Amino acid sequence: MDTADFSHLTPEAVINAVEATLGVPCTNICRPLNSYINRVYEVGLDDGGYVIAKFYRPGRWDRVALQDELDFLAELAEEEVPVVPPLPGRDGALLHDLAHTAFAIFPKRGGRPLDEPDANTWTQLGRLLARMHAVGARRLPKNRVTLHPEHSTRQHLDFILRSGTIPSGPARAYERLVTELIELVAPDFEGVETHRIHGDCHRQNILHRPGEGFHLLDFDDMAVGPAVQDLWMLLPDRVRAARVELESLLEGYETFLPFPRETLGLVEPLRAMRFIHYTAWCARQKADGGFARLAPDWGSQAFWRQETADLERQRQEILDAR
């Protein structure tokens, strides 16, 4: 598996790219921000402001898929759904290139991550998600992942097996279990309505800005999928133990859109798919080196035994719920 090469993203190159794209002078401030997959920098402007330059990891998404993400953000902003949309360049484009690395520029937005929500906050979040989904349902993207066991999960499994991160012994057990999971839950997704969704809607991707409410961040994993995917990751526990929070969330959601409550049965299958998605994400980061330093035991025999055991427990959770 190839390692992403970001060596050309020196501070001077990043600053020059921002200046050339926006047509505004910058200071010498160029601070790298935390990001495993992409490379993200805070760049100072001469007028005292700041922008965020996001350079996308080569090979993860093609240009059409990246444009899908930026177009969705622009559509949401146009409908006054609180997101942080990309800034157009001097040529009006939202997606730009620096030495064959695609990038976008965003205004810097301060705020604080979502804390423990109260009943009123859950209702607000439900309204926010419904407004996003109302825009998402207007059209399909051109080249984004479809969140379905036979599509996204099978792709993740194929990537994990090809990544060189899993020894042959654990690979056989892991492949067998994931294949069984796909075959078990795939029928549950047939006929379910899908549209553009955030795809990675957990609390760290929701920003609270005083006086402005909640903003949705980081549409990197934007996908075509069922609405319930953007709700379940916010819950503090499994559905059976988070009924109060779920009902407040749905109350807010149904202010704008009807919610297909029958799709709540997809939560545990989606959780299993999330396990596999995250494992594939880690396998990709392993190739870039930095992740290995943060998680040195990732990919060991013991890791894969535990991963397989966790998935087996999740499989049993799905069966018990039937």
ChimeraX commands (.cxc) that place a marker at each C-alpha (Angstrom):
marker #1 position 0.00,0.00,0.00 radius 0.5
marker #1 position 1.41,3.37,-1.02 radius 0.5
marker #1 position 2.29,6.01,1.54 radius 0.5
marker #1 position 0.83,9.46,0.97 radius 0.5
marker #1 position 3.56,11.98,0.17 radius 0.5
marker #1 position 2.99,15.39,1.75 radius 0.5
marker #1 position 6.67,16.38,1.82 radius 0.5
marker #1 position 6.09,19.25,-0.62 radius 0.5
marker #1 position 3.72,20.97,1.82 radius 0.5
marker #1 position 6.30,23.26,3.38 radius 0.5
marker #1 position 5.04,26.36,5.21 radius 0.5
marker #1 position 6.22,28.54,2.32 radius 0.5
marker #1 position 4.40,26.38,-0.24 radius 0.5
marker #1 position 1.17,26.38,1.79 radius 0.5
marker #1 position 1.23,30.16,2.32 radius 0.5
marker #1 position 1.97,30.79,-1.35 radius 0.5
marker #1 position -0.88,28.48,-2.37 radius 0.5
marker #1 position -3.37,30.33,-0.14 radius 0.5
marker #1 position -2.22,33.72,-1.43 radius 0.5
marker #1 position -2.44,32.63,-5.07 radius 0.5
marker #1 position -5.85,30.98,-4.60 radius 0.5
marker #1 position -7.61,33.74,-2.67 radius 0.5
marker #1 position -5.68,36.68,-4.07 radius 0.5
marker #1 position -5.02,38.09,-0.62 radius 0.5
marker #1 position -1.69,38.61,1.20 radius 0.5
marker #1 position -0.81,36.30,4.09 radius 0.5
marker #1 position 1.46,36.64,7.08 radius 0.5
marker #1 position 4.18,34.09,7.84 radius 0.5
marker #1 position 1.89,32.17,10.20 radius 0.5
marker #1 position 1.29,28.59,9.07 radius 0.5
marker #1 position 0.36,26.23,11.89 radius 0.5
marker #1 position -0.24,22.50,11.27 radius 0.5
marker #1 position -3.42,21.19,12.90 radius 0.5
marker #1 position -4.20,17.64,14.02 radius 0.5
marker #1 position -5.41,15.42,11.19 radius 0.5
marker #1 position -4.52,11.79,10.53 radius 0.5
marker #1 position -5.81,11.40,6.98 radius 0.5
marker #1 position -5.32,14.84,5.46 radius 0.5
marker #1 position -2.92,17.71,6.16 radius 0.5
marker #1 position -4.55,20.79,7.62 radius 0.5
marker #1 position -2.97,24.20,8.29 radius 0.5
marker #1 position -4.07,27.44,9.91 radius 0.5
marker #1 position -2.78,30.32,7.81 radius 0.5
marker #1 position -2.71,33.94,8.95 radius 0.5
marker #1 position -3.98,36.74,6.69 radius 0.5
marker #1 position -2.58,40.27,6.57 radius 0.5
marker #1 position -5.93,41.68,7.68 radius 0.5
marker #1 position -5.64,39.83,11.00 radius 0.5
marker #1 position -7.92,36.94,10.11 radius 0.5
marker #1 position -7.16,33.27,9.59 radius 0.5
marker #1 position -8.14,30.58,7.13 radius 0.5
marker #1 position -7.86,26.80,7.25 radius 0.5
marker #1 position -6.17,25.11,4.28 radius 0.5
marker #1 position -7.09,21.42,3.98 radius 0.5
marker #1 position -4.92,19.27,1.71 radius 0.5
marker #1 position -6.60,15.97,0.89 radius 0.5
marker #1 position -4.76,12.67,1.15 radius 0.5
marker #1 position -3.88,11.50,-2.38 radius 0.5
marker #1 position -5.59,8.27,-3.36 radius 0.5
marker #1 position -8.43,8.39,-0.84 radius 0.5
marker #1 position -11.00,10.25,-2.95 radius 0.5
marker #1 position -10.87,11.25,-6.58 radius 0.5
marker #1 position -11.55,14.83,-7.63 radius 0.5
marker #1 position -15.20,14.16,-8.41 radius 0.5
marker #1 position -15.81,12.78,-4.91 radius 0.5
marker #1 position -13.97,15.72,-3.31 radius 0.5
marker #1 position -16.09,18.12,-5.36 radius 0.5
marker #1 position -19.19,16.28,-4.09 radius 0.5
marker #1 position -18.19,17.12,-0.51 radius 0.5
marker #1 position -17.56,20.79,-1.24 radius 0.5
marker #1 position -20.73,21.16,-3.31 radius 0.5
marker #1 position -22.81,19.69,-0.48 radius 0.5
marker #1 position -21.29,22.16,1.97 radius 0.5
marker #1 position -21.99,25.04,-0.39 radius 0.5
marker #1 position -25.61,23.92,-0.83 radius 0.5
marker #1 position -26.09,23.63,2.92 radius 0.5
marker #1 position -24.66,27.10,3.51 radius 0.5
marker #1 position -26.91,28.55,0.82 radius 0.5
marker #1 position -29.90,27.13,2.71 radius 0.5
marker #1 position -28.52,28.61,5.95 radius 0.5
marker #1 position -27.83,25.21,7.49 radius 0.5
marker #1 position -24.96,25.95,9.92 radius 0.5
marker #1 position -21.80,24.48,8.41 radius 0.5
marker #1 position -18.40,25.93,7.50 radius 0.5
marker #1 position -18.44,26.17,3.68 radius 0.5
marker #1 position -15.30,26.38,1.54 radius 0.5
marker #1 position -14.10,29.74,0.27 radius 0.5
marker #1 position -14.15,30.17,-3.51 radius 0.5
marker #1 position -10.87,31.04,-5.15 radius 0.5
marker #1 position -10.36,33.97,-7.48 radius 0.5
marker #1 position -11.61,31.76,-10.32 radius 0.5
marker #1 position -14.75,30.78,-8.38 radius 0.5
marker #1 position -13.58,27.19,-7.87 radius 0.5
marker #1 position -13.88,25.46,-4.49 radius 0.5
marker #1 position -11.31,22.72,-5.15 radius 0.5
marker #1 position -7.71,23.62,-5.98 radius 0.5
marker #1 position -4.37,21.90,-6.66 radius 0.5
marker #1 position -0.82,22.22,-5.40 radius 0.5
marker #1 position 1.66,19.86,-7.07 radius 0.5
marker #1 position -1.09,17.30,-7.73 radius 0.5
marker #1 position -2.45,17.53,-4.19 radius 0.5
marker #1 position -6.07,18.72,-4.05 radius 0.5
marker #1 position -6.95,21.27,-1.39 radius 0.5
marker #1 position -9.73,23.55,-0.20 radius 0.5
marker #1 position -9.70,26.66,1.97 radius 0.5
marker #1 position -12.18,27.39,4.75 radius 0.5
marker #1 position -12.76,30.35,7.04 radius 0.5
marker #1 position -11.60,29.72,10.58 radius 0.5
marker #1 position -14.50,29.28,13.01 radius 0.5
marker #1 position -14.01,29.22,16.77 radius 0.5
marker #1 position -16.28,27.48,19.26 radius 0.5
marker #1 position -16.37,24.52,21.60 radius 0.5
marker #1 position -17.19,20.85,21.01 radius 0.5
marker #1 position -20.58,19.51,21.99 radius 0.5
marker #1 position -20.73,18.70,25.70 radius 0.5
marker #1 position -23.23,16.37,27.36 radius 0.5
marker #1 position -26.53,17.41,25.73 radius 0.5
marker #1 position -29.63,18.16,27.79 radius 0.5
marker #1 position -33.19,17.52,26.54 radius 0.5
marker #1 position -33.36,20.86,24.77 radius 0.5
marker #1 position -29.99,20.31,23.10 radius 0.5
marker #1 position -31.07,16.90,21.79 radius 0.5
marker #1 position -34.09,18.54,20.19 radius 0.5
marker #1 position -31.91,21.22,18.60 radius 0.5
marker #1 position -29.58,18.57,17.21 radius 0.5
marker #1 position -32.52,16.70,15.74 radius 0.5
marker #1 position -33.68,19.82,13.93 radius 0.5
marker #1 position -30.17,20.45,12.63 radius 0.5
marker #1 position -29.83,16.93,11.24 radius 0.5
marker #1 position -33.23,17.08,9.57 radius 0.5
marker #1 position -32.40,20.36,7.86 radius 0.5
marker #1 position -29.16,18.84,6.58 radius 0.5
marker #1 position -30.99,15.75,5.31 radius 0.5
marker #1 position -33.65,17.85,3.59 radius 0.5
marker #1 position -30.89,19.38,1.45 radius 0.5
marker #1 position -29.12,16.04,1.10 radius 0.5
marker #1 position -32.23,14.42,-0.36 radius 0.5
marker #1 position -32.43,16.86,-3.28 radius 0.5
marker #1 position -29.94,15.01,-5.45 radius 0.5
marker #1 position -27.34,12.28,-5.35 radius 0.5
marker #1 position -23.59,12.94,-5.47 radius 0.5
marker #1 position -21.65,11.73,-8.47 radius 0.5
marker #1 position -18.99,9.58,-6.85 radius 0.5
marker #1 position -19.48,9.00,-3.14 radius 0.5
marker #1 position -19.60,5.75,-1.17 radius 0.5
marker #1 position -22.97,4.09,-0.63 radius 0.5
marker #1 position -23.32,3.02,3.00 radius 0.5
marker #1 position -24.49,-0.56,2.52 radius 0.5
marker #1 position -22.97,-3.87,3.66 radius 0.5
marker #1 position -22.53,-5.07,0.08 radius 0.5
marker #1 position -20.92,-1.79,-0.97 radius 0.5
marker #1 position -18.98,0.12,1.68 radius 0.5
marker #1 position -18.36,-2.76,4.11 radius 0.5
marker #1 position -17.22,-5.19,1.44 radius 0.5
marker #1 position -14.88,-2.50,0.09 radius 0.5
marker #1 position -13.46,-1.98,3.59 radius 0.5
marker #1 position -12.90,-5.72,4.00 radius 0.5
marker #1 position -11.13,-5.95,0.65 radius 0.5
marker #1 position -8.89,-3.02,1.59 radius 0.5
marker #1 position -8.00,-4.53,4.98 radius 0.5
marker #1 position -7.07,-7.86,3.40 radius 0.5
marker #1 position -4.93,-6.13,0.75 radius 0.5
marker #1 position -3.29,-3.70,3.17 radius 0.5
marker #1 position -0.62,-6.06,4.48 radius 0.5
marker #1 position -1.58,-5.24,8.07 radius 0.5
marker #1 position -3.25,-8.55,8.95 radius 0.5
marker #1 position -1.32,-11.85,9.31 radius 0.5
marker #1 position -2.58,-14.82,7.31 radius 0.5
marker #1 position -3.97,-16.75,10.31 radius 0.5
marker #1 position -6.13,-13.96,11.75 radius 0.5
marker #1 position -7.01,-12.89,8.19 radius 0.5
marker #1 position -8.92,-16.12,7.53 radius 0.5
marker #1 position -10.99,-15.83,10.72 radius 0.5
marker #1 position -11.59,-12.12,10.25 radius 0.5
marker #1 position -12.61,-12.49,6.60 radius 0.5
marker #1 position -15.00,-15.33,7.44 radius 0.5
marker #1 position -16.67,-13.36,10.24 radius 0.5
marker #1 position -17.02,-10.11,8.28 radius 0.5
marker #1 position -18.43,-12.02,5.31 radius 0.5
marker #1 position -20.98,-13.68,7.60 radius 0.5
marker #1 position -21.92,-10.28,9.02 radius 0.5
marker #1 position -22.40,-8.81,5.55 radius 0.5
marker #1 position -24.64,-11.71,4.55 radius 0.5
marker #1 position -26.57,-11.43,7.82 radius 0.5
marker #1 position -27.42,-7.72,7.67 radius 0.5
marker #1 position -27.46,-6.91,3.94 radius 0.5
marker #1 position -31.16,-7.87,3.53 radius 0.5
marker #1 position -32.07,-5.32,6.23 radius 0.5
marker #1 position -30.87,-2.50,3.96 radius 0.5
marker #1 position -32.91,-3.46,0.92 radius 0.5
marker #1 position -35.59,-0.91,0.09 radius 0.5
marker #1 position -34.36,1.58,2.73 radius 0.5
marker #1 position -34.46,5.20,1.56 radius 0.5
marker #1 position -31.00,6.74,1.20 radius 0.5
marker #1 position -29.64,10.18,0.39 radius 0.5
marker #1 position -26.61,12.37,1.08 radius 0.5
marker #1 position -25.66,12.22,4.77 radius 0.5
marker #1 position -22.79,13.48,6.92 radius 0.5
marker #1 position -21.60,9.92,7.52 radius 0.5
marker #1 position -19.39,10.61,10.56 radius 0.5
marker #1 position -21.74,12.55,12.81 radius 0.5
marker #1 position -20.28,12.15,16.29 radius 0.5
marker #1 position -19.98,14.85,18.95 radius 0.5
marker #1 position -16.47,15.97,18.03 radius 0.5
marker #1 position -17.83,16.96,14.63 radius 0.5
marker #1 position -20.39,19.34,16.11 radius 0.5
marker #1 position -19.22,22.80,17.14 radius 0.5
marker #1 position -21.14,25.14,19.41 radius 0.5
marker #1 position -20.71,28.84,18.64 radius 0.5
marker #1 position -22.14,31.26,21.24 radius 0.5
marker #1 position -25.06,33.14,19.76 radius 0.5
marker #1 position -25.10,30.95,16.64 radius 0.5
marker #1 position -25.96,27.48,17.95 radius 0.5
marker #1 position -24.50,24.24,16.62 radius 0.5
marker #1 position -22.45,23.83,13.43 radius 0.5
marker #1 position -21.73,20.58,11.60 radius 0.5
marker #1 position -18.04,20.01,10.80 radius 0.5
marker #1 position -15.87,17.63,8.76 radius 0.5
marker #1 position -17.82,16.16,5.85 radius 0.5
marker #1 position -14.86,13.96,4.82 radius 0.5
marker #1 position -16.97,10.80,5.17 radius 0.5
marker #1 position -20.03,12.22,3.40 radius 0.5
marker #1 position -21.88,9.27,1.89 radius 0.5
marker #1 position -25.15,8.08,0.48 radius 0.5
marker #1 position -26.93,6.26,3.27 radius 0.5
marker #1 position -29.94,6.01,5.56 radius 0.5
marker #1 position -30.80,8.98,7.78 radius 0.5
marker #1 position -30.39,6.90,10.95 radius 0.5
marker #1 position -26.59,6.76,10.41 radius 0.5
marker #1 position -26.33,10.44,11.35 radius 0.5
marker #1 position -28.36,9.94,14.55 radius 0.5
marker #1 position -27.11,6.81,16.26 radius 0.5
marker #1 position -23.49,7.91,16.69 radius 0.5
marker #1 position -24.63,10.85,18.82 radius 0.5
marker #1 position -26.45,8.65,21.34 radius 0.5
marker #1 position -24.72,7.98,24.69 radius 0.5
marker #1 position -25.52,4.25,24.62 radius 0.5
marker #1 position -27.32,1.58,22.65 radius 0.5
marker #1 position -30.88,2.40,21.63 radius 0.5
marker #1 position -32.48,0.36,24.41 radius 0.5
marker #1 position -30.54,2.37,27.03 radius 0.5
marker #1 position -30.90,5.78,25.38 radius 0.5
marker #1 position -34.63,5.98,24.68 radius 0.5
marker #1 position -35.05,9.36,26.38 radius 0.5
marker #1 position -32.27,10.99,24.37 radius 0.5
marker #1 position -33.44,9.32,21.16 radius 0.5
marker #1 position -37.02,10.54,21.57 radius 0.5
marker #1 position -35.82,14.13,22.11 radius 0.5
marker #1 position -33.61,13.81,19.03 radius 0.5
marker #1 position -36.49,12.49,16.94 radius 0.5
marker #1 position -38.86,15.14,18.26 radius 0.5
marker #1 position -36.56,17.80,16.87 radius 0.5
marker #1 position -35.96,15.89,13.63 radius 0.5
marker #1 position -39.66,15.48,12.94 radius 0.5
marker #1 position -40.17,19.24,13.19 radius 0.5
marker #1 position -38.82,19.30,9.63 radius 0.5
marker #1 position -38.94,15.76,8.25 radius 0.5
marker #1 position -40.71,12.49,9.04 radius 0.5
marker #1 position -38.26,9.97,10.42 radius 0.5
marker #1 position -38.55,6.32,9.28 radius 0.5
marker #1 position -38.60,4.73,12.73 radius 0.5
marker #1 position -38.43,1.24,11.30 radius 0.5
marker #1 position -34.80,2.02,10.39 radius 0.5
marker #1 position -33.86,2.10,14.09 radius 0.5
marker #1 position -33.37,-1.63,13.58 radius 0.5
marker #1 position -30.35,-0.77,11.45 radius 0.5
marker #1 position -28.43,0.78,14.35 radius 0.5
marker #1 position -26.64,-2.37,15.50 radius 0.5
marker #1 position -25.79,-3.47,11.92 radius 0.5
marker #1 position -24.47,0.05,11.31 radius 0.5
marker #1 position -22.41,-0.20,14.49 radius 0.5
marker #1 position -20.83,-3.42,13.21 radius 0.5
marker #1 position -20.13,-1.71,9.89 radius 0.5
marker #1 position -18.56,1.17,11.79 radius 0.5
marker #1 position -16.14,-1.25,13.50 radius 0.5
marker #1 position -14.98,-2.46,10.09 radius 0.5
marker #1 position -14.86,1.08,8.67 radius 0.5
marker #1 position -12.62,2.18,11.56 radius 0.5
marker #1 position -10.31,-0.81,11.12 radius 0.5
marker #1 position -9.89,0.06,7.44 radius 0.5
marker #1 position -9.21,3.68,8.44 radius 0.5
marker #1 position -6.48,2.54,10.84 radius 0.5
marker #1 position -4.95,0.27,8.20 radius 0.5
marker #1 position -4.65,3.26,5.88 radius 0.5
marker #1 position -3.01,5.38,8.59 radius 0.5
marker #1 position -0.58,2.59,9.46 radius 0.5
marker #1 position 1.05,3.04,6.07 radius 0.5
marker #1 position 1.81,6.68,6.79 radius 0.5
marker #1 position 3.94,5.90,9.84 radius 0.5
marker #1 position 2.67,8.43,12.36 radius 0.5
marker #1 position -0.24,6.27,13.47 radius 0.5
marker #1 position 2.13,3.39,14.19 radius 0.5
marker #1 position 3.94,5.56,16.72 radius 0.5
marker #1 position 0.65,6.41,18.46 radius 0.5
marker #1 position -0.66,2.84,18.42 radius 0.5
marker #1 position 2.38,0.51,18.27 radius 0.5
marker #1 position 0.34,-2.64,19.05 radius 0.5
marker #1 position -2.14,-2.05,16.25 radius 0.5
marker #1 position -2.05,-4.93,13.78 radius 0.5
marker #1 position -0.45,-7.43,16.16 radius 0.5
marker #1 position -1.76,-10.97,16.53 radius 0.5
marker #1 position -3.32,-9.96,19.85 radius 0.5
marker #1 position -4.99,-6.97,18.23 radius 0.5
marker #1 position -6.65,-9.09,15.53 radius 0.5
marker #1 position -7.81,-11.68,18.06 radius 0.5
marker #1 position -9.47,-8.91,20.08 radius 0.5
marker #1 position -10.91,-7.27,16.95 radius 0.5
marker #1 position -12.46,-10.54,15.84 radius 0.5
marker #1 position -13.86,-11.19,19.33 radius 0.5
marker #1 position -15.42,-7.70,19.44 radius 0.5
marker #1 position -17.05,-8.24,16.06 radius 0.5
marker #1 position -18.35,-11.63,17.17 radius 0.5
marker #1 position -19.98,-9.99,20.21 radius 0.5
marker #1 position -21.53,-7.37,17.94 radius 0.5
marker #1 position -22.82,-10.13,15.65 radius 0.5
marker #1 position -24.48,-11.74,18.66 radius 0.5
marker #1 position -25.96,-8.36,19.63 radius 0.5
marker #1 position -27.59,-8.18,16.20 radius 0.5
marker #1 position -28.94,-11.71,16.47 radius 0.5
marker #1 position -30.31,-11.10,19.99 radius 0.5
marker #1 position -32.20,-8.04,18.76 radius 0.5
marker #1 position -34.11,-10.11,16.17 radius 0.5
marker link #1:1,2 radius 0.2
marker link #1:2,3 radius 0.2
marker link #1:3,4 radius 0.2
marker link #1:4,5 radius 0.2
marker link #1:5,6 radius 0.2
marker link #1:6,7 radius 0.2
marker link #1:7,8 radius 0.2
marker link #1:8,9 radius 0.2
marker link #1:9,10 radius 0.2
marker link #1:10,11 radius 0.2
marker link #1:11,12 radius 0.2
marker link #1:12,13 radius 0.2
marker link #1:13,14 radius 0.2
marker link #1:14,15 radius 0.2
marker link #1:15,16 radius 0.2
marker link #1:16,17 radius 0.2
marker link #1:17,18 radius 0.2
marker link #1:18,19 radius 0.2
marker link #1:19,20 radius 0.2
marker link #1:20,21 radius 0.2
marker link #1:21,22 radius 0.2
marker link #1:22,23 radius 0.2
marker link #1:23,24 radius 0.2
marker link #1:24,25 radius 0.2
marker link #1:25,26 radius 0.2
marker link #1:26,27 radius 0.2
marker link #1:27,28 radius 0.2
marker link #1:28,29 radius 0.2
marker link #1:29,30 radius 0.2
marker link #1:30,31 radius 0.2
marker link #1:31,32 radius 0.2
marker link #1:32,33 radius 0.2
marker link #1:33,34 radius 0.2
marker link #1:34,35 radius 0.2
marker link #1:35,36 radius 0.2
marker link #1:36,37 radius 0.2
marker link #1:37,38 radius 0.2
marker link #1:38,39 radius 0.2
marker link #1:39,40 radius 0.2
marker link #1:40,41 radius 0.2
marker link #1:41,42 radius 0.2
marker link #1:42,43 radius 0.2
marker link #1:43,44 radius 0.2
marker link #1:44,45 radius 0.2
marker link #1:45,46 radius 0.2
marker link #1:46,47 radius 0.2
marker link #1:47,48 radius 0.2
marker link #1:48,49 radius 0.2
marker link #1:49,50 radius 0.2
marker link #1:50,51 radius 0.2
marker link #1:51,52 radius 0.2
marker link #1:52,53 radius 0.2
marker link #1:53,54 radius 0.2
marker link #1:54,55 radius 0.2
marker link #1:55,56 radius 0.2
marker link #1:56,57 radius 0.2
marker link #1:57,58 radius 0.2
marker link #1:58,59 radius 0.2
marker link #1:59,60 radius 0.2
marker link #1:60,61 radius 0.2
marker link #1:61,62 radius 0.2
marker link #1:62,63 radius 0.2
marker link #1:63,64 radius 0.2
marker link #1:64,65 radius 0.2
marker link #1:65,66 radius 0.2
marker link #1:66,67 radius 0.2
marker link #1:67,68 radius 0.2
marker link #1:68,69 radius 0.2
marker link #1:69,70 radius 0.2
marker link #1:70,71 radius 0.2
marker link #1:71,72 radius 0.2
marker link #1:72,73 radius 0.2
marker link #1:73,74 radius 0.2
marker link #1:74,75 radius 0.2
marker link #1:75,76 radius 0.2
marker link #1:76,77 radius 0.2
marker link #1:77,78 radius 0.2
marker link #1:78,79 radius 0.2
marker link #1:79,80 radius 0.2
marker link #1:80,81 radius 0.2
marker link #1:81,82 radius 0.2
marker link #1:82,83 radius 0.2
marker link #1:83,84 radius 0.2
marker link #1:84,85 radius 0.2
marker link #1:85,86 radius 0.2
marker link #1:86,87 radius 0.2
marker link #1:87,88 radius 0.2
marker link #1:88,89 radius 0.2
marker link #1:89,90 radius 0.2
marker link #1:90,91 radius 0.2
marker link #1:91,92 radius 0.2
marker link #1:92,93 radius 0.2
marker link #1:93,94 radius 0.2
marker link #1:94,95 radius 0.2
marker link #1:95,96 radius 0.2
marker link #1:96,97 radius 0.2
marker link #1:97,98 radius 0.2
marker link #1:98,99 radius 0.2
marker link #1:99,100 radius 0.2
marker link #1:100,101 radius 0.2
marker link #1:101,102 radius 0.2
marker link #1:102,103 radius 0.2
marker link #1:103,104 radius 0.2
marker link #1:104,105 radius 0.2
marker link #1:105,106 radius 0.2
marker link #1:106,107 radius 0.2
marker link #1:107,108 radius 0.2
marker link #1:108,109 radius 0.2
marker link #1:109,110 radius 0.2
marker link #1:110,111 radius 0.2
marker link #1:111,112 radius 0.2
marker link #1:112,113 radius 0.2
marker link #1:113,114 radius 0.2
marker link #1:114,115 radius 0.2
marker link #1:115,116 radius 0.2
marker link #1:116,117 radius 0.2
marker link #1:117,118 radius 0.2
marker link #1:118,119 radius 0.2
marker link #1:119,120 radius 0.2
marker link #1:120,121 radius 0.2
marker link #1:121,122 radius 0.2
marker link #1:122,123 radius 0.2
marker link #1:123,124 radius 0.2
marker link #1:124,125 radius 0.2
marker link #1:125,126 radius 0.2
marker link #1:126,127 radius 0.2
marker link #1:127,128 radius 0.2
marker link #1:128,129 radius 0.2
marker link #1:129,130 radius 0.2
marker link #1:130,131 radius 0.2
marker link #1:131,132 radius 0.2
marker link #1:132,133 radius 0.2
marker link #1:133,134 radius 0.2
marker link #1:134,135 radius 0.2
marker link #1:135,136 radius 0.2
marker link #1:136,137 radius 0.2
marker link #1:137,138 radius 0.2
marker link #1:138,139 radius 0.2
marker link #1:139,140 radius 0.2
marker link #1:140,141 radius 0.2
marker link #1:141,142 radius 0.2
marker link #1:142,143 radius 0.2
marker link #1:143,144 radius 0.2
marker link #1:144,145 radius 0.2
marker link #1:145,146 radius 0.2
marker link #1:146,147 radius 0.2
marker link #1:147,148 radius 0.2
marker link #1:148,149 radius 0.2
marker link #1:149,150 radius 0.2
marker link #1:150,151 radius 0.2
marker link #1:151,152 radius 0.2
marker link #1:152,153 radius 0.2
marker link #1:153,154 radius 0.2
marker link #1:154,155 radius 0.2
marker link #1:155,156 radius 0.2
marker link #1:156,157 radius 0.2
marker link #1:157,158 radius 0.2
marker link #1:158,159 radius 0.2
marker link #1:159,160 radius 0.2
marker link #1:160,161 radius 0.2
marker link #1:161,162 radius 0.2
marker link #1:162,163 radius 0.2
marker link #1:163,164 radius 0.2
marker link #1:164,165 radius 0.2
marker link #1:165,166 radius 0.2
marker link #1:166,167 radius 0.2
marker link #1:167,168 radius 0.2
marker link #1:168,169 radius 0.2
marker link #1:169,170 radius 0.2
marker link #1:170,171 radius 0.2
marker link #1:171,172 radius 0.2
marker link #1:172,173 radius 0.2
marker link #1:173,174 radius 0.2
marker link #1:174,175 radius 0.2
marker link #1:175,176 radius 0.2
marker link #1:176,177 radius 0.2
marker link #1:177,178 radius 0.2
marker link #1:178,179 radius 0.2
marker link #1:179,180 radius 0.2
marker link #1:180,181 radius 0.2
marker link #1:181,182 radius 0.2
marker link #1:182,183 radius 0.2
marker link #1:183,184 radius 0.2
marker link #1:184,185 radius 0.2
marker link #1:185,186 radius 0.2
marker link #1:186,187 radius 0.2
marker link #1:187,188 radius 0.2
marker link #1:188,189 radius 0.2
marker link #1:189,190 radius 0.2
marker link #1:190,191 radius 0.2
marker link #1:191,192 radius 0.2
marker link #1:192,193 radius 0.2
marker link #1:193,194 radius 0.2
marker link #1:194,195 radius 0.2
marker link #1:195,196 radius 0.2
marker link #1:196,197 radius 0.2
marker link #1:197,198 radius 0.2
marker link #1:198,199 radius 0.2
marker link #1:199,200 radius 0.2
marker link #1:200,201 radius 0.2
marker link #1:201,202 radius 0.2
marker link #1:202,203 radius 0.2
marker link #1:203,204 radius 0.2
marker link #1:204,205 radius 0.2
marker link #1:205,206 radius 0.2
marker link #1:206,207 radius 0.2
marker link #1:207,208 radius 0.2
marker link #1:208,209 radius 0.2
marker link #1:209,210 radius 0.2
marker link #1:210,211 radius 0.2
marker link #1:211,212 radius 0.2
marker link #1:212,213 radius 0.2
marker link #1:213,214 radius 0.2
marker link #1:214,215 radius 0.2
marker link #1:215,216 radius 0.2
marker link #1:216,217 radius 0.2
marker link #1:217,218 radius 0.2
marker link #1:218,219 radius 0.2
marker link #1:219,220 radius 0.2
marker link #1:220,221 radius 0.2
marker link #1:221,222 radius 0.2
marker link #1:222,223 radius 0.2
marker link #1:223,224 radius 0.2
marker link #1:224,225 radius 0.2
marker link #1:225,226 radius 0.2
marker link #1:226,227 radius 0.2
marker link #1:227,228 radius 0.2
marker link #1:228,229 radius 0.2
marker link #1:229,230 radius 0.2
marker link #1:230,231 radius 0.2
marker link #1:231,232 radius 0.2
marker link #1:232,233 radius 0.2
marker link #1:233,234 radius 0.2
marker link #1:234,235 radius 0.2
marker link #1:235,236 radius 0.2
marker link #1:236,237 radius 0.2
marker link #1:237,238 radius 0.2
marker link #1:238,239 radius 0.2
marker link #1:239,240 radius 0.2
marker link #1:240,241 radius 0.2
marker link #1:241,242 radius 0.2
marker link #1:242,243 radius 0.2
marker link #1:243,244 radius 0.2
marker link #1:244,245 radius 0.2
marker link #1:245,246 radius 0.2
marker link #1:246,247 radius 0.2
marker link #1:247,248 radius 0.2
marker link #1:248,249 radius 0.2
marker link #1:249,250 radius 0.2
marker link #1:250,251 radius 0.2
marker link #1:251,252 radius 0.2
marker link #1:252,253 radius 0.2
marker link #1:253,254 radius 0.2
marker link #1:254,255 radius 0.2
marker link #1:255,256 radius 0.2
marker link #1:256,257 radius 0.2
marker link #1:257,258 radius 0.2
marker link #1:258,259 radius 0.2
marker link #1:259,260 radius 0.2
marker link #1:260,261 radius 0.2
marker link #1:261,262 radius 0.2
marker link #1:262,263 radius 0.2
marker link #1:263,264 radius 0.2
marker link #1:264,265 radius 0.2
marker link #1:265,266 radius 0.2
marker link #1:266,267 radius 0.2
marker link #1:267,268 radius 0.2
marker link #1:268,269 radius 0.2
marker link #1:269,270 radius 0.2
marker link #1:270,271 radius 0.2
marker link #1:271,272 radius 0.2
marker link #1:272,273 radius 0.2
marker link #1:273,274 radius 0.2
marker link #1:274,275 radius 0.2
marker link #1:275,276 radius 0.2
marker link #1:276,277 radius 0.2
marker link #1:277,278 radius 0.2
marker link #1:278,279 radius 0.2
marker link #1:279,280 radius 0.2
marker link #1:280,281 radius 0.2
marker link #1:281,282 radius 0.2
marker link #1:282,283 radius 0.2
marker link #1:283,284 radius 0.2
marker link #1:284,285 radius 0.2
marker link #1:285,286 radius 0.2
marker link #1:286,287 radius 0.2
marker link #1:287,288 radius 0.2
marker link #1:288,289 radius 0.2
marker link #1:289,290 radius 0.2
marker link #1:290,291 radius 0.2
marker link #1:291,292 radius 0.2
marker link #1:292,293 radius 0.2
marker link #1:293,294 radius 0.2
marker link #1:294,295 radius 0.2
marker link #1:295,296 radius 0.2
marker link #1:296,297 radius 0.2
marker link #1:297,298 radius 0.2
marker link #1:298,299 radius 0.2
marker link #1:299,300 radius 0.2
marker link #1:300,301 radius 0.2
marker link #1:301,302 radius 0.2
marker link #1:302,303 radius 0.2
marker link #1:303,304 radius 0.2
marker link #1:304,305 radius 0.2
marker link #1:305,306 radius 0.2
marker link #1:306,307 radius 0.2
marker link #1:307,308 radius 0.2
marker link #1:308,309 radius 0.2
marker link #1:309,310 radius 0.2
marker link #1:310,311 radius 0.2
marker link #1:311,312 radius 0.2
marker link #1:312,313 radius 0.2
marker link #1:313,314 radius 0.2
marker link #1:314,315 radius 0.2
marker link #1:315,316 radius 0.2
marker link #1:316,317 radius 0.2
marker link #1:317,318 radius 0.2
marker link #1:318,319 radius 0.2
marker link #1:319,320 radius 0.2
marker link #1:320,321 radius 0.2
marker link #1:321,322 radius 0.2
view
